[in-house]
Amino acid sequence: MNTVKGSIVKAVAGREKNGFFVVLDCDSVFAYIADGKRRKVEKPKKKKLIHISPTGSVIEGSIKTNPQITTFGDSPGNLLLR
């Protein structure tokens, strides 16, 4: 599965290993990810695509604030970002 803007991904390497993040932007080599708590939307983590694994979930709409990311994790059935 391709990594696109709004995708929920799991980090498979680095300090963030096993953490869930939302992709804010993506190019052919890197994805910019945030979780709304440790990594804010204002300063996303630049991570190579080979170091993340897509979960198959995508957040519809725009992601502009940290509460939008964290409230997605709080909704029923979407306990990934807690």
N, C-alpha and C positions, 0 to 999 in steps of 0.2 A: 504494500500500500504506500502511496506517495504521501509525503509530509506537506501539508498545505497550511495556509494561515487559518488559525482557529482550531487546529488539530490538538488533541490531548496526546502527549507523548510521555514515555517513561525514560528517564536517564539510565543508561546502562554502564556508564563510566564516569569517573571523576568524583568530586565531593558530593555531588547531587545524586549519586548512584541510588537507584530504586525510588527516586522521587518522581512525582507526576507534575507536569508543566503544561502550559498552553503556548503554542507557537504564535508569536506576534508577527513575525516576518520570516521569510525563507528565500534563499537563493539556491544555486546549484551545489554549493559546498557547505554552507552554514545555515543554522536556524537560530533565531533570536527567541529565547524562551523566558517565561516568567511564571511564578506561582502565586503572586499577590501578597506573599508574606515575607519570605527571605529575599526573593528576587522580585523587585517591583517592576511595574510597567515602565516607569521612568528610566530604569537602568536594567534592561534585560540582559540575560546571559547569552553570549555568543558561543554556540556549541556546534561542533561538526555533526553532520547528519549520521555518520557512522557510529556516533556515541549516543544516539537516541533511538527508541523503538516506538513506532506508532501504535496506539491502542485501538484505533478504528473509530473513535468518537471525535466528533467535530462540533464546536460551539458555533451556532448560527448567529449572525449579526456582528456588530463591531465590539471590540474589546478595548476600551479606552481607560478604564480605571481599575485599581486593585480590588475593590469590593465586587466588581463584576466577575472577576476570576474566583474569588473566595466564596461568593454566594453560589456559584455554579457547583462547587464542591459540596455545599451544604444541602443542595436539593436532593430529594429522595431518588435513589438509584444511581446517583452520581457522586459516590463517596471517594472519588479518586484523589482530590486535591486537599483533603483534610489533613 
